Amino acid sequence: MSKPDMMNNNCLGWAARDESGVLSPYTFTRREVGDEDVSLKITHCGICYADMLFTKNRLGDSRYPLVPGHEIVGIVKEVGSNVHHFKVGHRVGVGAYVNSCRECESCNQSLEVYCSKGSVYTSNGVDADGTITNGGYSSFIVVHERYCFRIPDEYPLALAAPLLCPGITAYSPMVRHKMNQPGKSLEVIGLGGVGHLAVKFGKAFGLNVKLFSTSISKKEEALSLLGDDNFVVSSDEQQMKAMANSLDFIIDTASGDHSLDHYMSCLKTAGVLALVGFPGDQIKLSPASLLRGMKTISGSLVGGVKETQEMLDFCAAHKIYPDIEIVPIQYVNEAWERLTKGDVKYRLADHMMENCLGWAARDPSGVLSPYSFNRRVVGSDDVSLKITHCGICYADIIHTRNKFGNSKYPVVPG
């Protein structure tokens, strides 16, 4: 009689093992799907600079092996018995966090990312049960339904991935500070992943959008590709003087060290600057820049669950699409090198392929070890199934040990 093999919740991911940050294939176990959990097969995951910070331990708290990725989209393959908002086959996204206390004031206001007990990051976080979270550079993920988002049917999955970090990072402060009033003026500092989406949101809101950049080389790109209304070289003193007291809002997406005084003078009375980048360890600002003109500086991370879903629906309704390049996961290390060198416009997304985790023999010894490979894409007459058990047959040994002389390695038996 054959003895069945239990195919557990093994997941194929790409992990960093040390501070070099180099990623390589890694197999690990996801938790069982709970009553309120959603399990989704990941099709794409956005590449964020924060991924490199974690994998290279730049914040000093990385836990290895580390599977990065927090801009996740895919297809629901299983739901728990008490899940009410998602069904198998739904298109779903998961963002920067996968848990929170669900009891504090922030959580009750659907601002889970600001949970008073700390939200649990999708990657390198410590979950409620003490386990370390593994992110979206992987084949599937299991998440509580509260932290999942429905991707509108008409919206391309690959393009939805960057919305879950740079998209909501721009959208959240814009809505919070009423930067959605047609006719008002908005200036965006920086034309990267967050900046180019802030420009697109501003145009959709009916704002008069301008772009600050330290480089004149960005001008043609900003005016033609993004339909920007005006371009200001912030290193040009005359151009900056001409901008004095002319703006209602500024979104600062820049990550390098820079003085905020340089930009605060451009705001009108009661103007607002929303800081969404990380400009070094300290902000350079004179108190007079705030006091003279009743001006405000506000910080913002990604948004809460409610406004993230609102943002996804808004993008679908207004056909707002990030500009991305899709990279097969096998080339993720090369993609990171390009990101470091600034050779990216404006966002990269990993394609997770049709990766399958198996156990294979590599030679006539017949010894089996983990092996990842690609299944074909499901055709019009095909059925794809998740294997739960597989019987063990003596014929498996014959094939793996090449007893017939025709085995083609690696051999995945069963």
N, C-alpha and C positions, 0 to 999 in steps of 0.2 A: 504494500500500500504506500502511495506517495505521501510524504509529510509536507504540509503546506508551509511556505516561507511567509512571514509577516512583513509586508512592505511598509515600514514606518514612515513618519512624516519627514523623511530626508529632503533637504532642500539644497540645491546647487547655487552657490554664491561666488562672488569674487571678493577676497579679503586681503587686507594688509596684515602682515605678521609682525612688523616692527616699525620703527620710526622712519625707515626709508620710504614708507608709503606705497611701495610697489605692490600691486594687486595680482593675485593668482587664484586659480580655482580652489574652492573650499566647500566641503560638504558639512552640513550641520542639521540639527533637528528643530523644526518649528513645533510649537505647542499644538496639542489637539484642539480642534475647533470647539469652543465652548458654546453655551446656549445663546449668547448674545454676540458671537463672533462671526466675522465674514472672512472666508479664505479666497484670495484672488490670485489667479495666474498673472504674473507681471509680464507685460508686453514691452514697456519702455520705462526708463527712469532717467530723469534729468540729471545732468552733471553740474554740480554747484561747487564754487570755490571752498565752501565750508567743508565739503567732503575731504578735501586735501588737508585742511586744518586738523580734522579729526584723525585721519590716517597717519599724519606725520607728527601727531602729538604736540601740535603748536599751542594747545591750551593746557597741556600738562595733565590731562585726565583720561587719556585714551586707554582702552582695554582691548588687548589683542587676544586672538585674531579679531579684526574689526571689519565688518561688512558695511560700507557706507551706502548712502542713497536715501533721499527724503522727498523726491518728486516722482511719485510712483503712480502709474496707471496700469490697468489690466482688466481682466474679465473674471467675474465671480464664478468660482467653481464649486463652492459649498457654503451653506449658511447654517447657523445654529437654530435650534428649535424655537427660540424666542426672538429671532430677528424679524423686524417688521418693515423695514424700508428697502431691503435689497433682496433680489432673487438670483438664482443661478442664471448666468448669461448676461447680467447687467454689467455695464461699463462703469468702473469705479476708480476713484483716485484716493491716495493716501499722502498726506503732507508731512510736515516737519515733526509732528508729535503723534503719539499713539495711545496716550493715557493721561489722566489727570485725576485729582481727588474726587471730582464731580459733586462736591459739597460746599466749597468755599464761595464767597461772593462773586469772584471772577468766573468760576465755572457756571454758577447760576445765571450769570449774565451772558453766557455763551462767549466768554473770553478765555477759553480753556488754556490758551498759550501763556496766560499770565496767572495761572493757578498759584494760589498762595503757598501750596506745598511743593510746587515745581511740576511743570508738565514733563512727561516722559518722552524724550527725544526718540525719533524713529530709529536712529542709529546711535550706538554707544551710550544708550540710556539705561538706567536701572529701573526695571518695571516693578509693579506692586509685589510680585512674588519673588523678587530678588534676582531674577534673570536679567542678563544683558541683552538689549535689543540689537537685532541685526537688520540692516536696512534693505533698500530696494535694488541693489546690485545682486539680484538673486532671482530664482525661478518663481517663487510664490511667497506670500506673506499672509499671516493670520492676524486680524485686527478687530477690536471691538467696533460694532457698527456705528457708534457715536462719532468715531474719528475717520469714517469713510465718507466720500463724497460721490454723488452721482454725476457722471460725465454725460452731458446732453447727447442724445443719439446722433445728432447731425454734426457734432464737433469731432474732428480727427483726434484719435487717442494720443498719437505722438505729440501733437501740438498742445495737448492739455497738460502734459507733465510739467513744463516750466511755469504754468500758471499757479502751481501749488507751492511755489516759493517766491520767485521774483514777481510773479503776477499779484499774489495777495499782499506781498510786501509793499507794492506800490498802491494797490487799490484801498487797503484798509485805512491808512492815514488820509487819503483823499476824501473818502466818504465821511470819516470821523470829523474832519475839519471843514466840511462842506466845500471841498474843492470840486464840486460838481455843478456849480452855478454857471449857466451859459453866459458868455460875455466877460467873465472874470479872466484875469491874467495869471498864467502859471509859468514858472521857469524851472526847468529840470537841470540839475547839475550831474553830468556824467551820462554817457550814452552806451551803457553796458546792458546786461540782462535786465536789471530792474529799470534802468533809465529809459530804454526803448519802449518798455511796456507802460511806463508812466506817461510818456508822450502819447502813446496810442489811446490810453484811457482819457487823457486830457482832451484830445480831439473828439472822442466819442461823447464827452460831457459838454462839448460846445465851448471849451475854453480857448483863449488866445494863448497858444503854447510857444514858448521860446526855449532855447537850449543854451546852457553855459558849457563851454569846453575850454580847456587850456590850449587846445591845438586847432589851428585853422584847417588842418587836414580833414577834420570831421564835418566841415561845413557842407560840402556837396552831398555827402551821404545823408546828413540830417534833413536837408531841404528837399531832396528828391525822393529818397526812400521813405521817410517818415512824414513827409508833407509838413514839416515844421514851418511855423510862421516867421520865425526870426532866429538868428544864430548870433551868439555873443561870445567873443574870445575873451575869457575872463582875465587873461594876462595882459590885455590891452587896456591901459588906464583910461584912455579917452572913451572907449566903448562902455566901460563900467560907469564912468561919470554920467554918461548919457542915460543910463538905466536907473539913476537915483530916484527913489520914491515912485516907482512905476508898476510894481508888482503886487498882486494880492497874495500870491502863494509861491513858495519855493519847495521843491523836493530835492533833498541832497542825497544822492546815491553813491557819492564818491567814497572810496575806501582809504585813500592816501591821506597823509597829513595835509591839512589846509586850514586857513583862518576863516572862521565864519563871519568875522567883521566885514570882510571883503564883500560878502553877499547881503548881509543884513541891511546895508544902506540902500539896497535896491527895493526893499519892501515899503509899501505904503503904510500909513498909520494903521495899527491893529493887524498888520500882516502876519502871516504864519510861515515859519520854516519847519518842515518835517524832516527829521534826520533819520534815514533808514540805512545808511552805510555805517562803516566803522572807521572813522578818520583818526586812527592812532589811539594811544592810551589817554590822551587828554584833548579836550576841546579848547581851541584858542578863541577866546571871546571877551570883549570888553563889556562890562555891565551897562555902559552907556548905550551900546547897540540895542539893548532891550528897552531901557528906560525912555530913551528919546524916540517916541513914536508908539509906545504901548505895544511893542512887538512880542511875539511868542515863538519859542523853540520847543518842539515836541519830538519825542523819540517814539519809534514804533518798530515792532518785530512783525512776524507774519500775523495773520488775523485769527479770530475765533472760528469755530465750526460754522456758525450761522452765516457770517459774512463771506466765508470762503465759498460756500455753496452759492450764495448770492452773486459772487464775482464770476463763478463758472457760468451761471445762467446768463449773466450780463454779457460775457464774452461771446457766447453762442448767439444771443439775440442781436448783437451789434457786429458780429463777424470780426471780432478782434483776435488776431492770430499772432503769436510770437514768431520771430524769425529764428529758425533753428537749423541745425545740421544733425542728421542722425548718424551715429557711429555704432557699428557692431561691438558688442561687449568685449569681444576678443581683442579689440584695439583700444581699450580704455586707458592703458598706461600712456600710449602715444597721444591720446586726446588730452590727457592731463598736462603733458608737456606743452602742447599747443596753448592750452588755457593759461599756463604759467607765463608763456611768452606773449600773450595778448593776441594770438593768431586765431581769434574766434569772433564771429558775428552771428548772433548776439548770445546764443545759447547752444549747448550741446545736449543731446539726449542719447542714452544708451538704448540700443535695440537688443532685447534679451534673447532673440532668436527662439528656436523651438528646442531648447536644451532639455535633455533627458538624463536622469541619473540612473546608472545601472551598475551591475557588478560583472566584471569581465575577466576572462583568462587572457594573458598576454603571450603565453608560450605553452608547450606541451606539458609543463608541470601541472597545468590545470588549476593553479592557485588563483582564486578570485580576489579582486580588489576594486574599490570604487572607480567608476569610469563615466565620464560625461560625453554625450554625443548628441547629434541633432536628429530628431525624427522629421519625416517629411511634413509639409504643411497639409492640413486637412483638406482633402479634395471633395468634390460635390457628392461622391458616393462613399465617402469614408466616415468612420466613427472613431472618435478619440476617447479613450477611457483611462481613468486613474486606476492603476493596479493596486489591489488591496492584498492579495495573496497569490503565490505561484507554487505549484507542486514541484517537488524534487524527484526527478526521474534518473534511473541509471544511464539512460541515453545522454543526459546532460554531461556526465563524466566522460563518456565516450567521445563526444564532440570536443570538449574542452581539452582533452589529452591527446587529441588527434589520432585516435585509434583506427580511424578509417583512412587516414592519410590525406584528407581533403579539408581540414580545418583552416579557416581564414581568420587570423588574429587581428585585433582583439575580438574574442568571441563572447557575446552575452547570451548565456543559455536560458532555457526555460520555455 
